[in-house]
Amino acid sequence: MTEELVTLKTGNTSWWKNRKYRWEAALSIREFRKSGFKVKRIKTYRSDGANTLIYSDYLLNKE
């Protein structure tokens, strides 16, 4: 079994940037699933400071 941790940008506080980042993250997750990985979100967080990005950590399992 192979396990891998991936961090993706999954959102933003701005509504139109949020839409963009969610779309990009969904495309990435879809590609992982097509490659045979099982995808599980571990946590969602924001970094400190003026950065308004929202990040999510995903665990990829391939059997």
All heavy atoms as a GROMACS GRO file, in nm:
protein
  536
    1MET      N    1   0.084  -0.117   0.000
    1MET     CA    2   0.000   0.000   0.000
    1MET      C    3   0.090   0.124   0.000
    1MET      O    4   0.181   0.136   0.079
    1MET     CB    5  -0.091  -0.001   0.124
    1MET     CG    6  -0.177   0.122   0.132
    1MET     SD    7  -0.265   0.143   0.286
    1MET     CE    8  -0.386   0.017   0.274
    2THR      N    9   0.060   0.216  -0.088
    2THR     CA   10   0.135   0.340  -0.098
    2THR      C   11   0.051   0.453  -0.040
    2THR      O   12  -0.066   0.468  -0.074
    2THR     CB   13   0.166   0.372  -0.245
    2THR    OG1   14   0.234   0.261  -0.302
    2THR    CG2   15   0.250   0.495  -0.257
    3GLU      N   16   0.110   0.531   0.049
    3GLU     CA   17   0.042   0.648   0.106
    3GLU      C   18   0.122   0.772   0.073
    3GLU      O   19   0.245   0.771   0.078
    3GLU     CB   20   0.027   0.635   0.257
    3GLU     CG   21  -0.077   0.537   0.299
    3GLU     CD   22  -0.106   0.545   0.447
    3GLU    OE1   23  -0.036   0.617   0.519
    3GLU    OE2   24  -0.200   0.478   0.490
    4GLU      N   25   0.052   0.879   0.040
    4GLU     CA   26   0.116   1.004   0.004
    4GLU      C   27   0.031   1.118   0.059
    4GLU      O   28  -0.092   1.112   0.058
    4GLU     CB   29   0.125   1.012  -0.148
    4GLU     CG   30   0.213   1.121  -0.200
    4GLU     CD   31   0.227   1.112  -0.351
    4GLU    OE1   32   0.221   1.002  -0.406
    4GLU    OE2   33   0.244   1.219  -0.412
    5LEU      N   34   0.096   1.223   0.106
    5LEU     CA   35   0.027   1.341   0.157
    5LEU      C   36   0.042   1.453   0.056
    5LEU      O   37   0.153   1.485   0.014
    5LEU     CB   38   0.084   1.384   0.292
    5LEU     CG   39   0.012   1.497   0.362
    5LEU    CD1   40  -0.127   1.452   0.405
    5LEU    CD2   41   0.090   1.544   0.481
    6VAL      N   42  -0.071   1.513   0.016
    6VAL     CA   43  -0.071   1.620  -0.083
    6VAL      C   44  -0.143   1.740  -0.025
    6VAL      O   45  -0.248   1.726   0.039
    6VAL     CB   46  -0.144   1.574  -0.212
    6VAL    CG1   47  -0.152   1.686  -0.313
    6VAL    CG2   48  -0.076   1.454  -0.272
    7THR      N   49  -0.087   1.860  -0.046
    7THR     CA   50  -0.150   1.984  -0.003
    7THR      C   51  -0.198   2.059  -0.127
    7THR      O   52  -0.120   2.084  -0.219
    7THR     CB   53  -0.052   2.071   0.076
    7THR    OG1   54  -0.005   1.998   0.189
    7THR    CG2   55  -0.119   2.199   0.124
    8LEU      N   56  -0.326   2.093  -0.128
    8LEU     CA   57  -0.385   2.166  -0.240
    8LEU      C   58  -0.444   2.297  -0.192
    8LEU      O   59  -0.492   2.307  -0.078
    8LEU     CB   60  -0.495   2.084  -0.306
    8LEU     CG   61  -0.458   1.952  -0.368
    8LEU    CD1   62  -0.584   1.880  -0.417
    8LEU    CD2   63  -0.363   1.973  -0.484
    9LYS      N   64  -0.445   2.397  -0.278
    9LYS     CA   65  -0.516   2.522  -0.251
    9LYS      C   66  -0.662   2.494  -0.283
    9LYS      O   67  -0.697   2.463  -0.396
    9LYS     CB   68  -0.465   2.634  -0.340
    9LYS     CG   69  -0.321   2.669  -0.320
    9LYS     CD   70  -0.279   2.773  -0.422
    9LYS     CE   71  -0.130   2.789  -0.421
    9LYS     NZ   72  -0.083   2.874  -0.531
   10THR      N   73  -0.748   2.504  -0.181
   10THR     CA   74  -0.888   2.467  -0.203
   10THR      C   75  -0.985   2.582  -0.187
   10THR      O   76  -1.105   2.562  -0.200
   10THR     CB   77  -0.930   2.356  -0.106
   10THR    OG1   78  -0.902   2.398   0.027
   10THR    CG2   79  -0.857   2.228  -0.135
   11GLY      N   80  -0.937   2.703  -0.159
   11GLY     CA   81  -1.031   2.813  -0.145
   11GLY      C   82  -0.962   2.945  -0.119
   11GLY      O   83  -0.840   2.954  -0.111
   12ASN      N   84  -1.046   3.046  -0.107
   12ASN     CA   85  -1.001   3.182  -0.081
   12ASN      C   86  -1.118   3.256  -0.017
   12ASN      O   87  -1.232   3.214  -0.028
   12ASN     CB   88  -0.960   3.248  -0.213
   12ASN     CG   89  -0.877   3.370  -0.193
   12ASN    OD1   90  -0.919   3.465  -0.129
   12ASN    ND2   91  -0.756   3.369  -0.246
   13THR      N   92  -1.090   3.367   0.048
   13THR     CA   93  -1.196   3.445   0.109
   13THR      C   94  -1.274   3.526   0.005
   13THR      O   95  -1.388   3.563   0.028
   13THR     CB   96  -1.142   3.539   0.218
   13THR    OG1   97  -1.040   3.620   0.161
   13THR    CG2   98  -1.084   3.459   0.333
   14SER      N   99  -1.215   3.552  -0.108
   14SER     CA  100  -1.283   3.619  -0.218
   14SER      C  101  -1.370   3.517  -0.291
   14SER      O  102  -1.324   3.407  -0.322
   14SER     CB  103  -1.180   3.680  -0.313
   14SER     OG  104  -1.242   3.721  -0.433
   15TRP      N  105  -1.494   3.551  -0.323
   15TRP     CA  106  -1.584   3.452  -0.382
   15TRP      C  107  -1.538   3.405  -0.519
   15TRP      O  108  -1.547   3.287  -0.550
   15TRP     CB  109  -1.727   3.506  -0.390
   15TRP     CG  110  -1.748   3.616  -0.490
   15TRP    CD1  111  -1.739   3.749  -0.467
   15TRP    CD2  112  -1.780   3.600  -0.628
   15TRP    NE1  113  -1.763   3.818  -0.583
   15TRP    CE2  114  -1.790   3.730  -0.683
   15TRP    CE3  115  -1.802   3.491  -0.711
   15TRP    CZ2  116  -1.820   3.752  -0.817
   15TRP    CZ3  117  -1.832   3.513  -0.845
   15TRP    CH2  118  -1.841   3.643  -0.896
   16TRP      N  119  -1.485   3.493  -0.602
   16TRP     CA  120  -1.445   3.450  -0.737
   16TRP      C  121  -1.313   3.374  -0.734
   16TRP      O  122  -1.292   3.282  -0.813
   16TRP     CB  123  -1.441   3.567  -0.834
   16TRP     CG  124  -1.347   3.677  -0.801
   16TRP    CD1  125  -1.370   3.784  -0.718
   16TRP    CD2  126  -1.213   3.692  -0.847
   16TRP    NE1  127  -1.259   3.863  -0.710
   16TRP    CE2  128  -1.161   3.811  -0.789
   16TRP    CE3  129  -1.132   3.619  -0.931
   16TRP    CZ2  130  -1.032   3.854  -0.813
   16TRP    CZ3  131  -1.003   3.663  -0.956
   16TRP    CH2  132  -0.955   3.780  -0.897
   17LYS      N  133  -1.223   3.409  -0.642
   17LYS     CA  134  -1.100   3.331  -0.628
   17LYS      C  135  -1.131   3.195  -0.564
   17LYS      O  136  -1.070   3.094  -0.600
   17LYS     CB  137  -0.997   3.405  -0.543
   17LYS     CG  138  -0.935   3.523  -0.612
   17LYS     CD  139  -0.833   3.589  -0.523
   17LYS     CE  140  -0.776   3.714  -0.585
   17LYS     NZ  141  -0.681   3.780  -0.494
   18ASN      N  142  -1.227   3.193  -0.473
   18ASN     CA  143  -1.269   3.067  -0.410
   18ASN      C  144  -1.318   2.971  -0.518
   18ASN      O  145  -1.283   2.853  -0.517
   18ASN     CB  146  -1.378   3.094  -0.307
   18ASN     CG  147  -1.412   2.972  -0.228
   18ASN    OD1  148  -1.325   2.900  -0.182
   18ASN    ND2  149  -1.541   2.946  -0.214
   19ARG      N  150  -1.398   3.022  -0.608
   19ARG     CA  151  -1.450   2.940  -0.717
   19ARG      C  152  -1.337   2.884  -0.804
   19ARG      O  153  -1.338   2.766  -0.841
   19ARG     CB  154  -1.544   3.026  -0.801
   19ARG     CG  155  -1.623   2.954  -0.900
   19ARG     CD  156  -1.725   3.045  -0.959
   19ARG     NE  157  -1.788   2.978  -1.071
   19ARG     CZ  158  -1.888   3.025  -1.140
   19ARG    NH1  159  -1.937   3.143  -1.109
   19ARG    NH2  160  -1.938   2.959  -1.239
   20LYS      N  161  -1.238   2.966  -0.835
   20LYS     CA  162  -1.122   2.925  -0.916
   20LYS      C  163  -1.044   2.814  -0.846
   20LYS      O  164  -1.013   2.710  -0.908
   20LYS     CB  165  -1.032   3.045  -0.940
   20LYS     CG  166  -0.902   3.012  -1.007
   20LYS     CD  167  -0.808   3.130  -1.004
   20LYS     CE  168  -0.669   3.084  -1.037
   20LYS     NZ  169  -0.567   3.177  -1.009
   21TYR      N  170  -1.009   2.835  -0.718
   21TYR     CA  171  -0.927   2.737  -0.647
   21TYR      C  172  -1.001   2.607  -0.623
   21TYR      O  173  -0.942   2.499  -0.628
   21TYR     CB  174  -0.875   2.795  -0.516
   21TYR     CG  175  -0.767   2.898  -0.536
   21TYR    CD1  176  -0.781   3.027  -0.489
   21TYR    CD2  177  -0.649   2.865  -0.602
   21TYR    CE1  178  -0.682   3.122  -0.508
   21TYR    CE2  179  -0.550   2.959  -0.621
   21TYR     CZ  180  -0.567   3.087  -0.575
   21TYR     OH  181  -0.468   3.180  -0.594
   22ARG      N  182  -1.131   2.613  -0.596
   22ARG     CA  183  -1.209   2.490  -0.577
   22ARG      C  184  -1.214   2.410  -0.707
   22ARG      O  185  -1.207   2.287  -0.706
   22ARG     CB  186  -1.349   2.520  -0.526
   22ARG     CG  187  -1.349   2.560  -0.380
   22ARG     CD  188  -1.489   2.587  -0.328
   22ARG     NE  189  -1.576   2.473  -0.343
   22ARG     CZ  190  -1.592   2.377  -0.252
   22ARG    NH1  191  -1.523   2.382  -0.140
   22ARG    NH2  192  -1.675   2.278  -0.272
   23TRP      N  193  -1.227   2.479  -0.820
   23TRP     CA  194  -1.230   2.413  -0.950
   23TRP      C  195  -1.097   2.342  -0.977
   23TRP      O  196  -1.095   2.226  -1.019
   23TRP     CB  197  -1.260   2.515  -1.059
   23TRP     CG  198  -1.252   2.460  -1.197
   23TRP    CD1  199  -1.150   2.477  -1.286
   23TRP    CD2  200  -1.349   2.378  -1.262
   23TRP    NE1  201  -1.178   2.410  -1.402
   23TRP    CE2  202  -1.299   2.348  -1.391
   23TRP    CE3  203  -1.472   2.325  -1.225
   23TRP    CZ2  204  -1.368   2.269  -1.481
   23TRP    CZ3  205  -1.540   2.247  -1.316
   23TRP    CH2  206  -1.489   2.220  -1.441
   24GLU      N  207  -0.986   2.411  -0.952
   24GLU     CA  208  -0.854   2.352  -0.974
   24GLU      C  209  -0.830   2.232  -0.883
   24GLU      O  210  -0.776   2.130  -0.926
   24GLU     CB  211  -0.745   2.457  -0.954
   24GLU     CG  212  -0.745   2.564  -1.061
   24GLU     CD  213  -0.648   2.677  -1.032
   24GLU    OE1  214  -0.586   2.678  -0.924
   24GLU    OE2  215  -0.635   2.764  -1.118
   25ALA      N  216  -0.871   2.244  -0.757
   25ALA     CA  217  -0.854   2.133  -0.663
   25ALA      C  218  -0.939   2.013  -0.705
   25ALA      O  219  -0.894   1.898  -0.698
   25ALA     CB  220  -0.891   2.177  -0.522
   26ALA      N  221  -1.060   2.038  -0.751
   26ALA     CA  222  -1.148   1.929  -0.796
   26ALA      C  223  -1.088   1.857  -0.915
   26ALA      O  224  -1.096   1.733  -0.924
   26ALA     CB  225  -1.286   1.984  -0.830
   27LEU      N  226  -1.026   1.931  -1.008
   27LEU     CA  227  -0.961   1.868  -1.122
   27LEU      C  228  -0.846   1.778  -1.078
   27LEU      O  229  -0.829   1.667  -1.128
   27LEU     CB  230  -0.909   1.973  -1.220
   27LEU     CG  231  -1.013   2.045  -1.304
   27LEU    CD1  232  -0.946   2.152  -1.390
   27LEU    CD2  233  -1.090   1.948  -1.391
   28SER      N  234  -0.766   1.826  -0.982
   28SER     CA  235  -0.654   1.748  -0.932
   28SER      C  236  -0.703   1.621  -0.863
   28SER      O  237  -0.648   1.511  -0.886
   28SER     CB  238  -0.572   1.830  -0.833
   28SER     OG  239  -0.517   1.942  -0.895
   29ILE      N  240  -0.804   1.633  -0.780
   29ILE     CA  241  -0.857   1.517  -0.708
   29ILE      C  242  -0.916   1.416  -0.807
   29ILE      O  243  -0.897   1.295  -0.793
   29ILE     CB  244  -0.962   1.562  -0.604
   29ILE    CG1  245  -0.892   1.638  -0.492
   29ILE    CG2  246  -1.041   1.444  -0.550
   29ILE    CD1  247  -0.985   1.706  -0.397
   30ARG      N  248  -0.982   1.465  -0.910
   30ARG     CA  249  -1.038   1.376  -1.012
   30ARG      C  250  -0.928   1.297  -1.082
   30ARG      O  251  -0.942   1.177  -1.108
   30ARG     CB  252  -1.118   1.459  -1.113
   30ARG     CG  253  -1.208   1.378  -1.201
   30ARG     CD  254  -1.298   1.466  -1.286
   30ARG     NE  255  -1.376   1.555  -1.204
   30ARG     CZ  256  -1.399   1.684  -1.234
   30ARG    NH1  257  -1.349   1.737  -1.343
   30ARG    NH2  258  -1.471   1.759  -1.155
   31GLU      N  259  -0.818   1.365  -1.113
   31GLU     CA  260  -0.705   1.296  -1.177
   31GLU      C  261  -0.643   1.190  -1.086
   31GLU      O  262  -0.605   1.083  -1.132
   31GLU     CB  263  -0.599   1.397  -1.221
   31GLU     CG  264  -0.640   1.483  -1.338
   31GLU     CD  265  -0.667   1.400  -1.463
   31GLU    OE1  266  -0.590   1.308  -1.493
   31GLU    OE2  267  -0.769   1.429  -1.530
   32PHE      N  268  -0.631   1.222  -0.956
   32PHE     CA  269  -0.580   1.124  -0.861
   32PHE      C  270  -0.670   1.001  -0.857
   32PHE      O  271  -0.621   0.887  -0.856
   32PHE     CB  272  -0.568   1.183  -0.720
   32PHE     CG  273  -0.457   1.283  -0.704
   32PHE    CD1  274  -0.480   1.402  -0.637
   32PHE    CD2  275  -0.331   1.259  -0.753
   32PHE    CE1  276  -0.379   1.494  -0.620
   32PHE    CE2  277  -0.228   1.350  -0.737
   32PHE     CZ  278  -0.253   1.469  -0.671
   33ARG      N  279  -0.800   1.022  -0.856
   33ARG     CA  280  -0.893   0.909  -0.850
   33ARG      C  281  -0.888   0.826  -0.978
   33ARG      O  282  -0.900   0.704  -0.974
   33ARG     CB  283  -1.034   0.959  -0.823
   33ARG     CG  284  -1.050   1.005  -0.681
   33ARG     CD  285  -1.193   1.036  -0.645
   33ARG     NE  286  -1.203   1.065  -0.503
   33ARG     CZ  287  -1.278   1.157  -0.451
   33ARG    NH1  288  -1.356   1.231  -0.529
   33ARG    NH2  289  -1.281   1.177  -0.322
   34LYS      N  290  -0.872   0.892  -1.093
   34LYS     CA  291  -0.860   0.818  -1.219
   34LYS      C  292  -0.733   0.734  -1.221
   34LYS      O  293  -0.729   0.631  -1.287
   34LYS     CB  294  -0.858   0.915  -1.337
   34LYS     CG  295  -0.992   0.968  -1.376
   34LYS     CD  296  -0.981   1.057  -1.498
   34LYS     CE  297  -1.115   1.116  -1.536
   34LYS     NZ  298  -1.103   1.206  -1.652
   35SER      N  299  -0.630   0.778  -1.150
   35SER     CA  300  -0.504   0.704  -1.144
   35SER      C  301  -0.509   0.588  -1.046
   35SER      O  302  -0.410   0.517  -1.030
   35SER     CB  303  -0.390   0.799  -1.103
   35SER     OG  304  -0.374   0.900  -1.198
   36GLY      N  305  -0.621   0.570  -0.976
   36GLY     CA  306  -0.636   0.457  -0.886
   36GLY      C  307  -0.615   0.488  -0.740
   36GLY      O  308  -0.611   0.398  -0.658
   37PHE      N  309  -0.602   0.615  -0.704
   37PHE     CA  310  -0.584   0.653  -0.565
   37PHE      C  311  -0.718   0.671  -0.496
   37PHE      O  312  -0.816   0.712  -0.558
   37PHE     CB  313  -0.507   0.786  -0.554
   37PHE     CG  314  -0.361   0.776  -0.584
   37PHE    CD1  315  -0.312   0.808  -0.708
   37PHE    CD2  316  -0.272   0.734  -0.487
   37PHE    CE1  317  -0.178   0.800  -0.736
   37PHE    CE2  318  -0.137   0.724  -0.513
   37PHE     CZ  319  -0.089   0.758  -0.639
   38LYS      N  320  -0.721   0.640  -0.368
   38LYS     CA  321  -0.834   0.677  -0.284
   38LYS      C  322  -0.794   0.805  -0.212
   38LYS      O  323  -0.685   0.814  -0.156
   38LYS     CB  324  -0.865   0.567  -0.182
   38LYS     CG  325  -0.921   0.445  -0.247
   38LYS     CD  326  -0.972   0.347  -0.146
   38LYS     CE  327  -1.032   0.229  -0.219
   38LYS     NZ  328  -1.103   0.142  -0.129
   39VAL      N  329  -0.881   0.905  -0.214
   39VAL     CA  330  -0.849   1.038  -0.163
   39VAL      C  331  -0.929   1.066  -0.037
   39VAL      O  332  -1.051   1.047  -0.034
   39VAL     CB  333  -0.880   1.146  -0.271
   39VAL    CG1  334  -0.846   1.284  -0.220
   39VAL    CG2  335  -0.806   1.116  -0.400
   40LYS      N  336  -0.860   1.109   0.069
   40LYS     CA  337  -0.926   1.144   0.194
   40LYS      C  338  -0.869   1.276   0.246
   40LYS      O  339  -0.748   1.291   0.259
   40LYS     CB  340  -0.902   1.035   0.299
   40LYS     CG  341  -0.973   1.061   0.429
   40LYS     CD  342  -0.949   0.948   0.527
   40LYS     CE  343  -1.019   0.977   0.658
   40LYS     NZ  344  -0.993   0.872   0.756
   41ARG      N  345  -0.957   1.372   0.274
   41ARG     CA  346  -0.913   1.501   0.327
   41ARG      C  347  -0.881   1.485   0.475
   41ARG      O  348  -0.961   1.435   0.552
   41ARG     CB  349  -1.018   1.608   0.306
   41ARG     CG  350  -0.966   1.746   0.348
   41ARG     CD  351  -1.064   1.856   0.318
   41ARG     NE  352  -1.184   1.835   0.399
   41ARG     CZ  353  -1.306   1.867   0.358
   41ARG    NH1  354  -1.326   1.919   0.240
   41ARG    NH2  355  -1.409   1.845   0.436
   42ILE      N  356  -0.762   1.531   0.514
   42ILE     CA  357  -0.717   1.521   0.652
   42ILE      C  358  -0.755   1.646   0.731
   42ILE      O  359  -0.818   1.638   0.835
   42ILE     CB  360  -0.564   1.500   0.659
   42ILE    CG1  361  -0.522   1.377   0.580
   42ILE    CG2  362  -0.516   1.492   0.802
   42ILE    CD1  363  -0.578   1.248   0.633
   43LYS      N  364  -0.716   1.764   0.678
   43LYS     CA  365  -0.749   1.887   0.748
   43LYS      C  366  -0.752   2.004   0.650
   43LYS      O  367  -0.694   1.998   0.543
   43LYS     CB  368  -0.651   1.916   0.861
   43LYS     CG  369  -0.511   1.950   0.816
   43LYS     CD  370  -0.422   1.987   0.934
   43LYS     CE  371  -0.283   2.023   0.887
   43LYS     NZ  372  -0.198   2.070   0.993
   44THR      N  373  -0.820   2.111   0.690
   44THR     CA  374  -0.829   2.234   0.614
   44THR      C  375  -0.782   2.346   0.704
   44THR      O  376  -0.819   2.351   0.822
   44THR     CB  377  -0.974   2.260   0.569
   44THR    OG1  378  -1.017   2.149   0.490
   44THR    CG2  379  -0.985   2.387   0.487
   45TYR      N  380  -0.700   2.437   0.649
   45TYR     CA  381  -0.644   2.544   0.732
   45TYR      C  382  -0.606   2.665   0.647
   45TYR      O  383  -0.600   2.656   0.524
   45TYR     CB  384  -0.520   2.492   0.807
   45TYR     CG  385  -0.412   2.438   0.718
   45TYR    CD1  386  -0.308   2.519   0.674
   45TYR    CD2  387  -0.413   2.305   0.675
   45TYR    CE1  388  -0.209   2.470   0.591
   45TYR    CE2  389  -0.316   2.255   0.593
   45TYR     CZ  390  -0.213   2.338   0.551
   45TYR     OH  391  -0.116   2.289   0.468
   46ARG      N  392  -0.582   2.777   0.716
   46ARG     CA  393  -0.531   2.900   0.654
   46ARG      C  394  -0.398   2.933   0.719
   46ARG      O  395  -0.379   2.910   0.838
   46ARG     CB  396  -0.627   3.016   0.678
   46ARG     CG  397  -0.752   3.006   0.594
   46ARG     CD  398  -0.848   3.119   0.618
   46ARG     NE  399  -0.782   3.248   0.603
   46ARG     CZ  400  -0.839   3.363   0.629
   46ARG    NH1  401  -0.962   3.366   0.672
   46ARG    NH2  402  -0.774   3.475   0.612
   47SER      N  403  -0.308   2.989   0.641
   47SER     CA  404  -0.180   3.031   0.698
   47SER      C  405  -0.197   3.167   0.765
   47SER      O  406  -0.293   3.240   0.738
   47SER     CB  407  -0.073   3.038   0.590
   47SER     OG  408  -0.109   3.130   0.490
   48ASP      N  409  -0.104   3.202   0.853
   48ASP     CA  410  -0.110   3.330   0.923
   48ASP      C  411  -0.069   3.442   0.829
   48ASP      O  412   0.002   3.422   0.733
   48ASP     CB  413  -0.017   3.328   1.044
   48ASP     CG  414  -0.061   3.227   1.148
   48ASP    OD1  415  -0.182   3.199   1.154
   48ASP    OD2  416   0.025   3.176   1.221
   49GLY      N  417  -0.114   3.562   0.859
   49GLY     CA  418  -0.074   3.679   0.781
   49GLY      C  419  -0.184   3.724   0.686
   49GLY      O  420  -0.301   3.690   0.701
   50ALA      N  421  -0.143   3.800   0.587
   50ALA     CA  422  -0.238   3.860   0.494
   50ALA      C  423  -0.282   3.765   0.383
   50ALA      O  424  -0.371   3.797   0.306
   50ALA     CB  425  -0.174   3.983   0.431
   51ASN      N  426  -0.221   3.649   0.375
   51ASN     CA  427  -0.257   3.552   0.273
   51ASN      C  428  -0.399   3.501   0.298
   51ASN      O  429  -0.433   3.456   0.407
   51ASN     CB  430  -0.157   3.436   0.276
   51ASN     CG  431  -0.173   3.342   0.160
   51ASN    OD1  432  -0.262   3.358   0.077
   51ASN    ND2  433  -0.086   3.245   0.153
   52THR      N  434  -0.484   3.507   0.196
   52THR     CA  435  -0.624   3.468   0.213
   52THR      C  436  -0.655   3.331   0.156
   52THR      O  437  -0.771   3.294   0.144
   52THR     CB  438  -0.717   3.572   0.146
   52THR    OG1  439  -0.684   3.580   0.007
   52THR    CG2  440  -0.702   3.708   0.212
   53LEU      N  441  -0.551   3.255   0.121
   53LEU     CA  442  -0.572   3.122   0.065
   53LEU      C  443  -0.612   3.022   0.174
   53LEU      O  444  -0.571   3.032   0.288
   53LEU     CB  445  -0.444   3.071  -0.002
   53LEU     CG  446  -0.409   3.133  -0.136
   53LEU    CD1  447  -0.271   3.087  -0.179
   53LEU    CD2  448  -0.510   3.096  -0.240
   54ILE      N  449  -0.692   2.926   0.133
   54ILE     CA  450  -0.733   2.816   0.221
   54ILE      C  451  -0.670   2.689   0.163
   54ILE      O  452  -0.684   2.661   0.044
   54ILE     CB  453  -0.886   2.804   0.226
   54ILE    CG1  454  -0.946   2.933   0.281
   54ILE    CG2  455  -0.927   2.684   0.311
   54ILE    CD1  456  -1.095   2.942   0.267
   55TYR      N  457  -0.600   2.614   0.247
   55TYR     CA  458  -0.531   2.493   0.205
   55TYR      C  459  -0.597   2.372   0.267
   55TYR      O  460  -0.656   2.380   0.375
   55TYR     CB  461  -0.385   2.497   0.251
   55TYR     CG  462  -0.305   2.611   0.194
   55TYR    CD1  463  -0.287   2.728   0.267
   55TYR    CD2  464  -0.245   2.600   0.070
   55TYR    CE1  465  -0.213   2.833   0.215
   55TYR    CE2  466  -0.170   2.704   0.018
   55TYR     CZ  467  -0.154   2.820   0.090
   55TYR     OH  468  -0.082   2.923   0.039
   56SER      N  469  -0.585   2.258   0.198
   56SER     CA  470  -0.634   2.131   0.252
   56SER      C  471  -0.528   2.025   0.228
   56SER      O  472  -0.466   2.021   0.122
   56SER     CB  473  -0.764   2.089   0.185
   56SER     OG  474  -0.868   2.176   0.218
   57ASP      N  475  -0.508   1.940   0.329
   57ASP     CA  476  -0.418   1.827   0.317
   57ASP      C  477  -0.500   1.703   0.284
   57ASP      O  478  -0.603   1.677   0.347
   57ASP     CB  479  -0.342   1.803   0.448
   57ASP     CG  480  -0.240   1.911   0.477
   57ASP    OD1  481  -0.199   1.980   0.382
   57ASP    OD2  482  -0.201   1.925   0.593
   58TYR      N  483  -0.454   1.629   0.185
   58TYR     CA  484  -0.522   1.507   0.142
   58TYR      C  485  -0.428   1.389   0.155
   58TYR      O  486  -0.309   1.400   0.125
   58TYR     CB  487  -0.567   1.518  -0.004
   58TYR     CG  488  -0.680   1.616  -0.025
   58TYR    CD1  489  -0.656   1.748  -0.054
   58TYR    CD2  490  -0.812   1.574  -0.015
   58TYR    CE1  491  -0.759   1.838  -0.072
   58TYR    CE2  492  -0.917   1.663  -0.033
   58TYR     CZ  493  -0.889   1.795  -0.063
   58TYR     OH  494  -0.992   1.883  -0.079
   59LEU      N  495  -0.482   1.276   0.197
   59LEU     CA  496  -0.407   1.152   0.205
   59LEU      C  497  -0.448   1.066   0.086
   59LEU      O  498  -0.567   1.039   0.066
   59LEU     CB  499  -0.438   1.079   0.336
   59LEU     CG  500  -0.359   0.953   0.363
   59LEU    CD1  501  -0.211   0.984   0.376
   59LEU    CD2  502  -0.410   0.884   0.487
   60LEU      N  503  -0.349   1.026   0.007
   60LEU     CA  504  -0.373   0.943  -0.111
   60LEU      C  505  -0.327   0.801  -0.080
   60LEU      O  506  -0.214   0.779  -0.039
   60LEU     CB  507  -0.295   0.995  -0.232
   60LEU     CG  508  -0.316   1.141  -0.269
   60LEU    CD1  509  -0.227   1.178  -0.386
   60LEU    CD2  510  -0.460   1.168  -0.302
   61ASN      N  511  -0.415   0.705  -0.098
   61ASN     CA  512  -0.383   0.563  -0.075
   61ASN      C  513  -0.398   0.489  -0.207
   61ASN      O  514  -0.497   0.505  -0.279
   61ASN     CB  515  -0.480   0.500   0.026
   61ASN     CG  516  -0.455   0.549   0.165
   61ASN    OD1  517  -0.342   0.573   0.203
   61ASN    ND2  518  -0.561   0.565   0.241
   62LYS      N  519  -0.300   0.408  -0.237
   62LYS     CA  520  -0.306   0.323  -0.356
   62LYS      C  521  -0.273   0.181  -0.313
   62LYS      O  522  -0.169   0.157  -0.254
   62LYS     CB  523  -0.209   0.370  -0.463
   62LYS     CG  524  -0.230   0.300  -0.594
   62LYS     CD  525  -0.159   0.372  -0.704
   62LYS     CE  526  -0.201   0.314  -0.838
   62LYS     NZ  527  -0.145   0.388  -0.947
   63GLU      N  528  -0.363   0.092  -0.340
   63GLU     CA  529  -0.343  -0.047  -0.298
   63GLU      C  530  -0.290  -0.130  -0.411
   63GLU      O  531  -0.300  -0.104  -0.525
   63GLU     CB  532  -0.475  -0.105  -0.248
   63GLU     CG  533  -0.523  -0.032  -0.127
   63GLU     CD  534  -0.657  -0.080  -0.078
   63GLU    OE1  535  -0.728  -0.153  -0.151
   63GLU    OE2  536  -0.692  -0.046   0.033
   0.00000   0.00000   0.00000
